[in-house]
């Protein structure tokens, strides 16, 4: 059967647990064949973030995570390993400095890196628990990890553990570390210093009151301290059940919780976090599989190029058809239009149009029509007289007499409907009390 191996590098020694790939009881040590190794990174060397993500493609969501971390970390992101477990619009992100990760990678170069809180989560879910507070009393640290709705919630790490308590007893009682450790194990929380130490740990964790969890699972070497379960039950009240972390088989909550949870990362659909330098490396296994995106991209680009070439060919055919239609339309004035360059063809057509307009504007029929309309604009006014009409270089000049200035202005307005650029160049009183006027304008070009 295939197995995955979980490794917990504890302060008091490494622990290894193997689990079957699909089901079955765990085993202490390495069971072969092993398809994956998972090493837990201690919570004391990790930084956690919970980020809200947009509903977008995976690469966009990963880019959002990267940018958020770049602004909020106390060290450059290029000097860290990081990864995320996404759930809906949230991401639980874990970051570890390279100085924390590299020593472990040197020892286990082929192992996947996992965050310690995820190990608690997987071990709890394997026991059917989705809501609880896990308290890991270790040798060098104490971890408070909330499990909320089957996900990692609050994580608090206190950098004090069993070693600090032993040293405190040794200093107070003037004992050697060995004798102080023996005294701690014999008396447990009955000793005032031991009791005060655990009470201070709970207070410094700044947990909500009342505690929002109905179950507290304790583990780690310090969880075996005599009387600790009763002390924690008194601190958190009768509504909270304090119990050792439930584990299958021969596994002990004082030693194997983290290693067991790390091994469970190898099972299908287990929440896992592979710490990498870049999100673009997540899930990359090398070999032929890593070539799949490249091959897919090449195929996609080839199809795009073929599509563009087909469209270009269609556009060229339509362009040629339009040129043929244009040549046929202008053949009466340009018989050889198909062999004329496009720019020259446009210039020739514009010149032909200009000449045609000049001919039309100076044709006798058009000129006579304009003269008649201009004359009528004057004589249609009561008592107005048209004395002369002069036509020179497309300019038409009209001279006459109006009853008064207002009538002279009315005549000019009427001529604006017949001529272009109308100008009343002269206006003066006549001896008989009328107004002499001279108005000129251009013959319209079209």
C-alpha positions as CSV (number, residue, x, y, z in Angstrom):
1,X,0.0,0.0,0.0
2,X,1.1,3.6,-0.7
3,X,1.9,5.8,2.3
4,X,2.7,9.4,3.1
5,X,5.1,10.3,5.8
6,X,4.6,13.2,8.3
7,X,7.6,14.7,10.1
8,X,7.5,16.9,13.2
9,X,10.9,18.4,14.1
10,X,10.2,19.0,17.8
11,X,12.6,20.5,20.3
12,X,13.0,17.2,22.1
13,X,13.5,15.2,18.9
14,X,12.0,14.3,15.5
15,X,8.8,12.3,15.2
16,X,7.6,10.4,12.1
17,X,4.2,9.1,11.4
18,X,3.1,7.2,8.3
19,X,-0.5,7.0,7.0
20,X,-2.1,4.9,4.2
21,X,-2.8,7.0,1.1
22,X,-6.6,6.4,1.4
23,X,-7.5,5.0,4.9
24,X,-6.3,2.8,7.7
25,X,-4.6,3.2,11.0
26,X,-1.4,5.3,11.2
27,X,1.9,3.8,12.0
28,X,4.9,5.2,13.9
29,X,8.0,5.6,11.8
30,X,8.4,5.3,8.0
31,X,6.3,2.7,6.1
32,X,7.2,1.9,2.5
33,X,6.5,2.6,-0.2
34,X,6.3,6.4,0.6
35,X,4.8,8.6,-2.1
36,X,5.3,11.9,-0.3
37,X,7.1,13.4,2.7
38,X,5.5,16.4,4.6
39,X,7.5,18.3,7.1
40,X,5.8,20.7,9.5
41,X,7.1,24.2,10.0
42,X,6.8,25.4,13.6
43,X,4.2,28.1,14.2
44,X,6.9,30.3,16.0
45,X,8.6,30.8,12.6
46,X,5.5,31.6,10.6
47,X,3.5,34.7,9.9
48,X,-0.3,34.4,9.1
49,X,-2.6,36.5,7.1
50,X,-6.3,36.1,6.3
51,X,-7.1,38.0,3.0
52,X,-10.3,38.6,1.1
53,X,-10.0,37.8,-2.6
54,X,-12.0,38.9,-5.7
55,X,-14.0,36.5,-7.8
56,X,-11.5,36.2,-10.5
57,X,-9.2,33.8,-12.3
58,X,-6.6,31.9,-10.2
59,X,-3.7,33.9,-11.4
60,X,-5.4,37.1,-10.6
61,X,-6.2,36.0,-7.1
62,X,-2.6,34.9,-6.6
63,X,-1.4,38.3,-7.8
64,X,-3.7,40.0,-5.2
65,X,-2.2,37.8,-2.5
66,X,1.4,38.6,-3.6
67,X,0.7,42.4,-3.7
68,X,-1.0,42.3,-0.2
69,X,2.0,40.5,1.3
70,X,4.5,42.9,-0.4
71,X,3.0,45.8,1.6
72,X,2.4,44.1,4.9
73,X,5.4,41.9,5.7
74,X,8.3,43.1,7.9
75,X,10.8,41.5,5.5
76,X,11.1,41.4,1.7
77,X,8.8,38.9,0.0
78,X,11.8,37.8,-2.2
79,X,13.4,36.5,1.0
80,X,10.5,34.3,2.1
81,X,8.5,31.2,1.3
82,X,4.7,31.6,1.2
83,X,1.5,29.8,0.2
84,X,-2.2,29.9,0.7
85,X,-5.3,27.8,1.3
86,X,-8.3,29.3,-0.4
87,X,-11.9,28.9,0.6
88,X,-14.5,30.9,-1.3
89,X,-13.5,34.6,-1.2
90,X,-11.0,34.1,1.6
91,X,-7.4,32.9,1.7
92,X,-5.4,31.8,4.7
93,X,-1.9,32.7,3.9
94,X,1.3,31.5,5.6
95,X,4.7,33.1,5.2
96,X,8.1,32.0,6.5
97,X,11.4,33.7,6.1
98,X,14.0,31.8,4.2
99,X,16.2,31.6,7.3
100,X,13.4,29.4,8.9
101,X,12.8,27.3,5.8
102,X,16.3,26.6,4.4
103,X,17.6,24.5,7.3
104,X,14.6,22.2,7.0
105,X,14.9,22.0,3.3
106,X,18.6,21.1,3.7
107,X,17.6,18.2,5.9
108,X,14.6,17.0,3.8
109,X,15.3,18.3,0.2
110,X,12.4,16.1,-1.3
111,X,9.8,16.9,1.4
112,X,6.8,19.2,1.1
113,X,6.7,22.0,3.6
114,X,3.5,22.3,5.7
115,X,2.3,24.8,8.3
116,X,1.9,23.5,11.9
117,X,-1.7,25.0,12.3
118,X,-2.8,23.0,9.2
119,X,-1.5,19.8,10.9
120,X,-3.8,20.5,13.8
121,X,-6.7,21.1,11.4
122,X,-6.2,17.8,9.5
123,X,-5.8,15.8,12.7
124,X,-9.0,17.3,14.1
125,X,-11.0,16.7,10.9
126,X,-9.8,13.1,10.9
127,X,-11.4,12.8,14.4
128,X,-14.6,14.4,13.1
129,X,-14.0,17.7,14.8
130,X,-14.6,21.0,12.9
131,X,-14.9,23.5,15.8
132,X,-12.4,23.5,18.7
133,X,-9.5,25.3,20.3
134,X,-6.2,23.3,20.1
135,X,-3.6,24.2,22.7
136,X,-0.1,22.7,22.1
137,X,2.1,22.9,25.2
138,X,5.5,22.4,23.7
139,X,9.0,22.5,25.1
140,X,9.9,26.0,23.7
141,X,6.5,27.4,22.8
142,X,2.8,27.2,23.4
143,X,0.4,27.4,20.5
144,X,-3.3,28.4,20.6
145,X,-5.0,27.5,17.3
146,X,-8.7,28.0,16.7
147,X,-10.5,25.6,14.3
148,X,-13.6,27.3,13.0
149,X,-16.0,25.6,10.6
150,X,-13.4,23.2,9.4
151,X,-10.8,26.0,8.8
152,X,-7.9,27.5,10.6
153,X,-9.0,30.6,12.5
154,X,-7.0,32.5,15.2
155,X,-3.4,31.4,15.8
156,X,-1.5,32.7,18.9
157,X,2.0,31.7,19.6
158,X,3.6,32.2,23.1
159,X,7.4,31.8,23.1
160,X,7.3,30.1,26.4
161,X,7.0,26.3,27.0
162,X,8.1,23.5,29.3
163,X,11.8,24.5,29.2
164,X,11.0,28.0,30.5
165,X,8.9,26.6,33.3
166,X,11.7,24.2,34.3
167,X,14.2,27.0,34.4
168,X,11.9,29.2,36.4
169,X,11.5,26.4,39.0
170,X,15.3,25.8,39.1
171,X,15.9,29.5,39.7
172,X,13.2,29.8,42.4
173,X,14.1,26.6,44.3
174,X,17.8,26.8,43.5
175,X,17.7,23.3,41.9
176,X,19.5,21.8,38.9
177,X,17.5,21.7,35.7
178,X,17.2,17.9,36.1
179,X,15.8,18.2,39.6
180,X,13.5,21.0,38.7
181,X,12.1,18.9,35.8
182,X,11.5,16.0,38.2
183,X,9.8,18.3,40.7
184,X,7.5,19.7,37.9
185,X,6.5,16.2,36.9
186,X,5.8,15.1,40.4
187,X,3.8,18.0,41.7
188,X,2.2,19.4,38.5
189,X,-0.1,22.3,39.0
190,X,-0.2,21.7,42.7
191,X,3.0,23.7,42.8
192,X,2.2,27.4,42.9
193,X,4.8,28.3,40.3
194,X,3.6,25.7,37.9
195,X,0.0,26.7,38.4
196,X,0.8,30.4,37.9
197,X,2.8,29.7,34.8
198,X,-0.1,28.0,33.0
199,X,-2.6,30.7,34.2
200,X,-0.3,33.4,32.8
201,X,0.0,31.6,29.5
202,X,-3.8,31.5,29.1
203,X,-4.1,35.2,30.1
204,X,-1.4,36.3,27.7
205,X,-3.1,34.5,24.8
206,X,-5.8,37.2,25.0
207,X,-8.6,34.8,24.1
208,X,-12.2,36.1,24.1
209,X,-14.2,35.7,27.3
210,X,-16.4,33.7,27.4
211,X,-14.5,31.3,25.2
212,X,-16.2,30.9,21.8
213,X,-15.3,27.2,21.6
214,X,-17.1,24.3,23.4
215,X,-14.1,21.9,23.1
216,X,-10.5,22.5,24.0
217,X,-8.0,19.8,22.7
218,X,-4.7,19.9,24.5
219,X,-1.5,18.2,23.2
220,X,2.3,18.5,23.4
221,X,4.6,17.3,26.2
222,X,3.2,19.9,28.6
223,X,-0.3,18.5,28.3
224,X,0.7,15.6,30.5
225,X,1.3,17.9,33.5
226,X,-0.5,16.6,36.5
227,X,-3.8,18.4,37.2
228,X,-3.6,20.6,34.0
229,X,-7.0,19.4,32.7
230,X,-8.8,20.4,35.9
231,X,-7.0,23.7,36.0
232,X,-8.0,24.6,32.5
233,X,-11.6,23.5,33.1
234,X,-11.8,25.9,36.1
235,X,-10.3,28.7,34.0
236,X,-12.7,28.3,31.0
237,X,-15.8,27.2,32.9
238,X,-18.2,24.2,33.0
239,X,-19.5,24.9,29.5
240,X,-16.1,24.0,27.9
241,X,-14.9,20.5,27.6
242,X,-11.1,20.2,28.0
243,X,-9.7,16.9,26.8
244,X,-6.6,15.4,25.3
245,X,-6.4,15.6,21.5
246,X,-8.1,12.4,20.3
247,X,-5.7,10.3,18.1
248,X,-6.2,6.8,16.5
249,X,-4.3,3.6,17.4
250,X,-1.2,3.9,19.5
251,X,-0.5,7.5,18.9
252,X,0.0,9.8,21.9
253,X,-1.4,13.4,22.1
254,X,1.8,14.4,23.9
255,X,4.0,13.6,20.9
256,X,2.3,12.7,17.7
257,X,-0.4,15.2,16.8
258,X,1.7,17.4,14.5
259,X,3.4,14.5,12.7
260,X,0.1,12.7,12.2
261,X,-1.5,15.9,10.8
262,X,1.4,16.4,8.5
263,X,1.1,12.9,7.2
264,X,-2.6,13.4,6.4
265,X,-1.6,16.1,3.9
266,X,-0.9,13.2,1.4
267,X,-4.5,12.0,1.3
268,X,-6.8,13.2,-1.5
269,X,-8.7,16.4,-1.0
270,X,-6.8,17.2,2.3
271,X,-6.2,20.9,2.8
272,X,-2.5,21.3,2.2
273,X,0.0,24.2,1.9
274,X,3.1,23.7,-0.1
275,X,5.5,26.6,0.8
276,X,7.1,28.0,-2.3
277,X,9.1,31.0,-3.3
278,X,6.5,31.9,-5.9
279,X,2.8,31.1,-6.4
280,X,3.7,30.3,-10.0
281,X,5.6,27.3,-8.8
282,X,2.7,25.8,-6.8
283,X,1.6,22.5,-8.2
284,X,4.6,22.3,-10.6
285,X,6.0,18.8,-10.7
286,X,8.4,19.1,-13.6
287,X,8.8,16.7,-16.6
288,X,6.1,16.3,-19.2
289,X,3.3,17.7,-16.9
290,X,5.0,21.1,-16.7
291,X,5.1,21.3,-20.5
292,X,1.3,21.0,-20.8
293,X,0.7,24.8,-20.4
294,X,3.4,25.6,-22.9
295,X,2.0,23.2,-25.5
296,X,-1.5,24.5,-24.9
297,X,-0.3,28.1,-25.4
298,X,1.5,27.2,-28.6
299,X,-1.6,25.5,-30.0
300,X,-3.8,28.5,-29.0
301,X,-1.4,31.0,-30.6
302,X,-1.3,28.8,-33.8
303,X,-5.1,28.9,-34.0
304,X,-5.1,32.7,-33.5
305,X,-2.5,33.2,-36.3
306,X,-4.5,31.0,-38.7
307,X,-7.7,32.9,-37.8
308,X,-5.9,36.2,-38.5
309,X,-4.5,35.0,-41.9
310,X,-8.0,33.8,-42.9
311,X,-9.4,37.2,-42.0
312,X,-6.6,39.0,-43.9
313,X,-7.3,36.9,-47.0
314,X,-11.0,37.8,-46.9
315,X,-10.2,41.5,-46.4
316,X,-7.8,41.4,-49.4
317,X,-10.5,39.8,-51.6
318,X,-13.1,42.4,-50.5
319,X,-10.5,45.2,-51.2
320,X,-9.9,43.9,-54.7
321,X,-13.6,43.6,-55.4
322,X,-14.1,47.3,-54.3
323,X,-11.2,48.4,-56.6
324,X,-12.8,46.6,-59.5
325,X,-16.2,48.3,-58.8
326,X,-14.5,51.7,-58.5
327,X,-12.6,51.2,-61.8
328,X,-15.8,50.3,-63.5
329,X,-17.6,53.3,-62.1
330,X,-15.0,55.9,-63.2
331,X,-14.1,54.3,-66.5
332,X,-16.0,57.0,-68.5
333,X,-13.6,59.6,-67.2
334,X,-10.6,57.4,-66.4
335,X,-10.5,54.4,-68.9
336,X,-7.3,53.0,-67.4
337,X,-8.3,53.3,-63.7
338,X,-7.3,49.8,-62.8
339,X,-3.6,50.6,-63.5
340,X,-3.6,53.9,-61.6
341,X,-2.2,54.1,-58.1
342,X,-4.8,54.7,-55.4
343,X,-3.4,58.1,-54.4
344,X,-3.2,59.3,-58.0
345,X,-6.7,58.1,-58.6
346,X,-8.1,60.1,-55.7
347,X,-6.2,63.3,-56.9
348,X,-7.6,62.8,-60.4
349,X,-11.1,62.4,-59.2
350,X,-10.9,65.5,-57.0
351,X,-9.6,67.5,-59.9
352,X,-12.4,66.3,-62.2
353,X,-15.0,67.2,-59.6
354,X,-13.5,70.7,-59.2
355,X,-13.6,71.3,-62.9
356,X,-17.1,70.0,-63.1
357,X,-18.3,72.4,-60.4
358,X,-16.6,75.4,-62.1
359,X,-18.3,74.5,-65.4
360,X,-21.7,74.2,-63.6
361,X,-21.3,77.4,-61.7
362,X,-20.4,79.4,-64.9
363,X,-22.9,77.7,-67.3
364,X,-25.3,80.2,-69.1
365,X,-28.4,78.5,-67.7
366,X,-27.1,78.7,-64.1
367,X,-26.0,82.3,-64.5
368,X,-29.4,83.4,-66.0
369,X,-31.2,81.6,-63.2
370,X,-29.1,83.4,-60.6
371,X,-29.5,86.8,-62.3
372,X,-33.3,86.3,-62.3
373,X,-33.5,85.4,-58.6
374,X,-31.2,88.3,-57.7
375,X,-33.3,90.8,-59.7
376,X,-36.5,89.5,-58.2
377,X,-35.0,89.9,-54.7
378,X,-34.9,93.7,-55.4
379,X,-38.0,94.3,-57.5
380,X,-40.2,92.3,-55.3
381,X,-39.9,95.0,-52.6
382,X,-42.5,97.8,-52.9
383,X,-41.2,100.9,-54.6
384,X,-37.6,99.5,-54.8
385,X,-35.7,100.0,-58.1
386,X,-32.9,97.9,-59.7
387,X,-30.6,100.3,-61.6
388,X,-27.8,97.9,-62.8
389,X,-26.4,94.4,-62.6
390,X,-22.6,93.7,-63.1
391,X,-21.1,90.2,-63.4
392,X,-17.3,89.8,-63.2
393,X,-15.2,86.8,-62.1
394,X,-18.1,85.0,-60.4
395,X,-19.0,88.2,-58.5
396,X,-22.4,89.7,-59.1
397,X,-22.9,93.4,-58.2
398,X,-26.4,94.9,-57.9
399,X,-27.1,98.7,-57.7
400,X,-30.5,100.2,-56.9
401,X,-32.7,102.4,-54.7
402,X,-34.6,101.5,-51.6
403,X,-37.3,103.4,-49.8
404,X,-35.3,103.5,-46.6
405,X,-32.5,101.8,-44.7
406,X,-34.8,99.0,-43.5
407,X,-35.8,98.1,-47.0
408,X,-32.2,98.1,-48.1
409,X,-31.4,95.6,-45.3
410,X,-34.3,93.4,-46.3
411,X,-33.0,93.3,-49.9
412,X,-29.6,92.2,-48.6
413,X,-31.2,89.5,-46.5
414,X,-33.1,88.2,-49.6
415,X,-29.9,88.1,-51.7
416,X,-28.2,86.0,-49.1
417,X,-30.6,83.2,-50.1
418,X,-29.4,83.4,-53.7
419,X,-25.7,84.4,-53.5
420,X,-22.7,83.5,-51.3
421,X,-20.6,85.9,-49.2
422,X,-23.1,88.8,-49.6
423,X,-21.8,92.2,-48.7
424,X,-23.5,95.6,-48.8
425,X,-20.5,97.6,-49.9
426,X,-22.3,101.0,-50.4
427,X,-25.3,102.7,-48.8
428,X,-26.0,106.5,-49.1
429,X,-29.0,108.9,-49.2
430,X,-30.2,109.9,-52.7
431,X,-31.4,113.5,-53.5
432,X,-35.1,112.4,-53.7
433,X,-35.0,111.0,-50.1
434,X,-34.5,107.4,-51.0
435,X,-31.5,105.2,-50.2
436,X,-28.9,104.2,-52.8
437,X,-27.3,100.8,-52.3
438,X,-24.7,98.6,-53.8
439,X,-24.7,94.9,-52.9
440,X,-22.4,92.2,-54.2
441,X,-22.0,88.4,-53.7
442,X,-20.5,85.3,-55.3
443,X,-22.4,82.9,-57.7
444,X,-22.9,79.7,-55.7
445,X,-20.5,76.9,-56.7
446,X,-23.2,74.2,-56.5
